[in-house]
């Protein structure tokens, strides 16, 4: 870090010189405009990029008939999250059907990605969504609603032995993933271009906290999927009603802790976030009781019940992580 002293000119103007190496590296000339962004933590960001529009970035992938399609999909998602606005897939030969299917799967599982140009050996995908029109709070609230709906149907499927409902839950996790990837993309774009943060009327601190909460929420969705799969495995078994009752109580408690943690972020309620963490011990005890009862069952029932109890506990642990992140964020925002 370079230390430079403030100077006063004209009796009222404060000036500071900029590093010569920085000026030369960015090829800044006399009378060129420079952007100054005041951050909420009191720092000032100096940038030569004053264009408020999203920076256009292009990524190109070359594929062959031997290309691993799963790996290609992961790279496409990686490029999306990294904030590339144009993605080109090229091949020396004709693109095979499996590659085209992967590209179709990618555009269907991401928000705003559309094929805009296609030939026998190239496909061009562009981002047609303005991410600034999707505020973090709105996306997180949508993720929260989806997770709550999945959870409610979990318990209904278990009590009513509804296999179709349990299987339907498995398909909804894709929407949670799509929303998480969008937040990850916005977060990365803000880190690369502070103009974008201003356009979204947010800060880098809010972006980072929203990304952390989104990532944890996505993992909660994964555990709900694990619970659904284990419920499907025991639907044909006769389960003690006492165990079902305890599962429902513990599951409701875990999702309530999650809901309160998300709400504390939206309302900037540090007291609620702290009180929420204190509920975790109660949840862990309930899960231990379920495990104790499960051990008395046949192995075909006991093992899935143990997995369900573990996922319920993990949901609570993740909700605790959200509350801790909320506290960290709110403390850093205190004046």
matplotlib code that plots the C-alpha trace (Angstrom):
import matplotlib.pyplot as plt

x = [0.0, 1.3, 0.9, 0.2, -0.5, -3.5, -2.6, -4.6, -4.7, -6.5, -7.3, -10.3, -9.6, -8.0, -5.9, -3.9, -1.6, -2.2, 0.5, 2.4, 2.6, -1.3, -1.7, 0.6, -0.8, -4.3, -3.1, -4.8, -4.3, -4.6, -8.2, -9.5, -12.5, -11.9, -14.7, -14.7, -17.1, -17.6, -18.2, -20.3, -17.2, -15.7, -13.2, -13.2, -12.7, -10.9, -11.6, -11.0, -14.1, -17.0, -19.3, -22.3, -23.3, -22.3, -18.9, -19.3, -17.2, -16.9, -15.9, -15.2, -15.1, -13.9, -15.5, -14.9, -16.9, -14.8, -15.6, -17.0, -20.5, -20.9, -17.6, -18.8, -22.0, -20.0, -17.8, -20.8, -22.3, -18.9, -18.8, -22.3, -21.4, -18.2, -20.3, -19.5, -22.2, -21.4, -20.4, -19.4, -19.2, -17.1, -16.1, -13.9, -16.6, -20.4, -21.7, -23.0, -26.5, -25.1, -23.4, -26.5, -28.5, -26.1, -26.3, -30.1, -30.0, -27.7, -30.0, -33.0, -31.3, -29.9, -31.7, -31.4, -29.2, -30.4, -29.0, -28.8, -26.8, -26.3, -24.4, -23.4, -20.2, -20.9, -23.4, -23.5, -25.3, -25.9, -27.2, -30.5, -31.4, -30.4, -29.2, -29.7, -33.4, -33.3, -32.4, -30.8, -33.7, -36.2, -34.2, -33.5, -37.2, -38.1, -35.5, -37.0, -40.6, -39.5, -37.7, -40.7, -43.0, -40.7, -40.6, -44.4, -44.9, -42.2, -44.2, -47.4, -45.8, -44.6, -47.9, -50.1, -47.6, -47.8, -45.0, -45.9, -45.7, -42.3, -41.0, -42.3, -40.2, -37.1, -37.7, -38.0, -34.4, -33.5, -35.2, -33.3, -30.0, -31.0, -31.6, -28.4, -26.4, -27.9, -26.9, -23.4, -23.2, -24.3, -21.8, -18.9, -20.0, -20.0, -16.5, -15.2, -17.2, -18.3, -20.5, -22.8, -23.2, -24.4, -26.7, -28.3, -28.4, -26.4, -23.0, -20.2, -20.9, -24.6, -23.6, -21.1, -23.6, -26.4, -24.1, -23.2, -26.8, -27.8, -25.1, -26.2, -29.9, -29.0, -27.4, -30.5, -32.4, -30.0, -30.8, -34.5, -33.9, -32.0, -35.0, -37.4, -35.4, -35.2, -39.0, -39.6, -37.5, -39.7, -43.2, -44.2, -43.0, -45.1, -43.5, -44.3, -46.6, -44.5, -41.5, -43.5, -44.7, -41.1, -39.9, -42.6, -41.8, -38.0, -38.5, -40.9, -38.4, -35.5, -37.4, -38.7, -35.1, -34.2, -37.2, -36.3, -32.7, -33.7, -36.2, -33.6, -31.5, -34.4, -35.4, -31.8, -32.8, -29.6, -31.4, -33.7, -30.6, -28.9, -32.1, -32.5, -29.1, -30.1, -32.8, -30.3, -29.6, -33.3, -33.3, -30.2, -31.8, -34.9, -32.8, -31.0, -34.4, -35.4, -32.1, -32.7, -36.2, -34.9, -32.4, -35.3, -36.7, -35.7, -32.6, -34.6, -36.4, -33.7, -31.1, -33.3, -34.8, -31.2, -30.4, -33.6, -32.8, -29.2, -30.5, -33.0, -30.1, -28.0, -30.7, -30.7, -26.9, -27.0, -29.7, -27.4, -24.7, -27.1, -27.9, -24.2, -23.6, -26.4, -24.9, -21.5, -23.0, -25.1, -22.2, -20.0, -22.8, -23.2, -22.0]
y = [0.0, 3.4, 6.3, 9.7, 13.0, 15.2, 18.7, 21.9, 24.1, 27.4, 27.4, 25.1, 22.2, 19.0, 17.1, 13.9, 12.5, 9.2, 6.5, 7.1, 3.3, 3.0, 6.0, 4.4, 0.9, 2.1, 4.6, 7.5, 10.8, 14.5, 15.5, 11.9, 11.5, 9.4, 7.9, 8.2, 5.9, 6.5, 3.2, 2.7, 1.8, 5.2, 4.2, 5.7, 3.6, 5.3, 3.8, 4.7, 2.7, 5.1, 3.5, 2.4, -0.4, -3.9, -4.8, -7.2, -10.3, -13.3, -16.9, -19.5, -23.3, -25.7, -29.1, -32.5, -35.7, -37.0, -34.0, -35.0, -33.6, -33.3, -31.4, -29.1, -28.3, -27.5, -25.2, -23.4, -22.9, -21.6, -19.1, -18.0, -17.4, -15.7, -13.1, -13.7, -12.1, -14.1, -17.8, -19.5, -23.2, -24.2, -27.4, -28.2, -30.7, -30.7, -30.3, -33.7, -34.1, -34.8, -31.4, -29.7, -31.4, -30.1, -26.6, -26.9, -28.1, -25.2, -22.5, -24.1, -24.2, -20.7, -17.3, -15.1, -17.3, -17.7, -19.1, -16.2, -17.7, -21.3, -23.0, -26.6, -26.2, -23.1, -22.0, -18.5, -17.9, -14.4, -13.0, -11.3, -10.5, -7.3, -8.7, -5.2, -5.8, -8.7, -7.3, -9.6, -9.4, -10.4, -13.5, -14.6, -14.2, -16.4, -19.0, -18.9, -19.4, -22.4, -24.0, -23.6, -25.1, -28.1, -28.6, -28.4, -31.1, -33.3, -33.7, -34.2, -36.9, -38.7, -38.6, -39.4, -41.8, -39.8, -41.0, -38.7, -35.6, -36.7, -37.3, -33.9, -32.3, -33.7, -31.6, -28.2, -28.0, -26.9, -23.6, -23.0, -23.7, -21.3, -18.5, -19.2, -19.1, -15.7, -14.2, -15.7, -14.1, -10.7, -11.0, -11.7, -8.9, -6.4, -7.5, -6.8, -3.7, -1.4, 0.5, -2.5, -2.2, 1.4, 0.3, -2.3, 0.3, -2.0, -2.3, -4.9, -5.8, -6.5, -8.4, -10.6, -11.3, -12.1, -14.5, -16.3, -16.6, -17.8, -20.5, -21.7, -21.7, -23.8, -26.4, -26.4, -27.3, -30.1, -31.6, -31.3, -33.4, -36.0, -36.1, -36.6, -39.5, -41.2, -40.7, -42.4, -45.4, -45.9, -45.0, -48.7, -49.4, -49.2, -46.5, -45.8, -42.7, -41.4, -41.2, -39.5, -37.0, -36.3, -36.0, -33.4, -31.4, -31.4, -30.6, -27.7, -26.3, -26.5, -24.7, -22.1, -21.4, -21.0, -18.7, -16.5, -16.3, -15.1, -12.6, -11.2, -10.3, -8.6, -6.6, -6.0, -7.4, -8.4, -9.3, -11.8, -13.3, -13.9, -15.4, -17.7, -19.3, -20.2, -22.5, -24.8, -26.8, -27.6, -28.9, -31.1, -32.7, -33.5, -35.1, -37.2, -38.5, -39.5, -41.4, -43.2, -44.3, -45.2, -47.7, -49.8, -50.2, -52.7, -51.7, -51.0, -48.2, -47.2, -46.3, -43.9, -42.4, -41.7, -40.0, -37.9, -36.8, -35.9, -33.7, -32.0, -31.2, -30.0, -27.6, -26.1, -25.8, -24.0, -21.7, -21.0, -20.1, -17.6, -15.9, -15.6, -14.0, -11.6, -10.6, -10.1, -8.0, -5.9, -5.3, -4.1, -1.7, -0.1, 3.5]
z = [0.0, -0.9, 1.5, 0.0, 1.9, 1.2, -0.1, -0.2, -3.2, -3.6, 0.1, -0.2, -2.6, -1.4, -3.9, -3.9, -6.7, -8.4, -8.9, -12.2, -12.8, -12.6, -15.0, -17.6, -17.2, -18.0, -20.7, -19.0, -20.7, -19.6, -19.2, -19.3, -16.9, -13.8, -11.7, -7.9, -5.9, -2.2, -0.4, 2.7, 4.7, 4.0, 1.3, -2.2, -5.3, -8.2, -11.6, -15.3, -16.2, -16.0, -18.5, -16.5, -18.9, -18.2, -19.6, -22.6, -22.1, -24.4, -23.7, -26.3, -25.9, -28.6, -28.5, -30.2, -30.6, -27.6, -25.4, -22.0, -22.0, -18.3, -18.1, -20.9, -19.0, -15.9, -17.9, -19.4, -15.9, -14.8, -17.6, -16.7, -13.1, -14.1, -15.8, -19.5, -21.7, -24.8, -25.0, -28.3, -28.7, -31.8, -33.4, -36.4, -37.5, -37.3, -33.7, -32.6, -31.1, -27.6, -27.5, -28.8, -26.0, -23.4, -24.8, -24.7, -21.1, -20.2, -21.7, -19.9, -16.5, -16.5, -16.5, -19.5, -21.7, -25.2, -28.5, -30.9, -33.7, -34.9, -37.8, -38.4, -36.2, -34.0, -31.5, -29.9, -26.6, -25.4, -22.1, -22.8, -19.2, -17.5, -14.1, -12.5, -12.9, -10.4, -6.9, -4.5, -2.0, -4.6, -5.7, -2.1, -1.2, -4.2, -3.1, 0.4, -0.9, -3.0, -0.1, 2.2, -0.4, -0.9, 2.9, 3.4, 0.7, 2.3, 5.5, 3.5, 1.4, 4.5, 6.4, 3.4, 1.8, -1.4, -3.7, -6.6, -4.4, -3.0, -6.6, -7.6, -4.9, -6.6, -9.7, -7.9, -6.8, -10.3, -9.8, -6.5, -8.4, -11.2, -8.8, -6.9, -10.1, -10.9, -7.6, -8.0, -11.5, -10.2, -7.3, -9.6, -12.0, -9.1, -8.0, -11.6, -12.3, -9.4, -11.9, -11.8, -8.0, -8.4, -11.2, -8.9, -6.1, -3.8, -2.3, -2.5, 1.1, 0.4, -2.7, -0.8, 2.0, -0.4, -2.2, 1.0, 2.0, -1.5, -1.4, 2.0, 0.9, -2.2, 0.2, 2.3, -0.9, -1.5, 1.9, 1.3, -1.8, 0.3, 2.7, -0.2, -1.6, 1.8, 2.3, -1.1, 0.2, 3.3, 2.0, 1.7, 5.2, 8.4, 10.5, 14.1, 14.4, 17.3, 15.0, 12.2, 14.8, 16.0, 12.4, 11.6, 14.8, 14.1, 10.4, 11.2, 13.7, 11.3, 8.5, 11.0, 12.0, 8.3, 7.7, 10.7, 9.6, 6.1, 7.6, 10.0, 6.9, 5.1, 8.2, 9.4, 12.8, 14.6, 17.8, 16.0, 14.2, 17.6, 19.2, 16.2, 16.8, 20.3, 18.8, 17.3, 20.5, 20.8, 17.2, 17.8, 20.8, 18.8, 16.1, 18.7, 20.0, 16.4, 16.0, 19.3, 18.2, 14.7, 16.1, 17.4, 13.9, 11.2, 9.2, 6.1, 8.1, 10.6, 8.0, 5.9, 9.2, 10.3, 7.1, 7.3, 10.9, 9.8, 6.9, 9.2, 11.6, 8.7, 7.6, 11.1, 11.0, 7.7, 9.0, 11.9, 9.4, 7.7, 11.1, 11.8, 8.4, 9.1, 12.4, 10.8, 8.0, 10.4, 12.8, 9.8, 8.7, 12.2, 12.3]

ax = plt.figure().add_subplot(projection="3d")
ax.plot(x, y, z, "-o")
ax.set_aspect("equal")
plt.show()
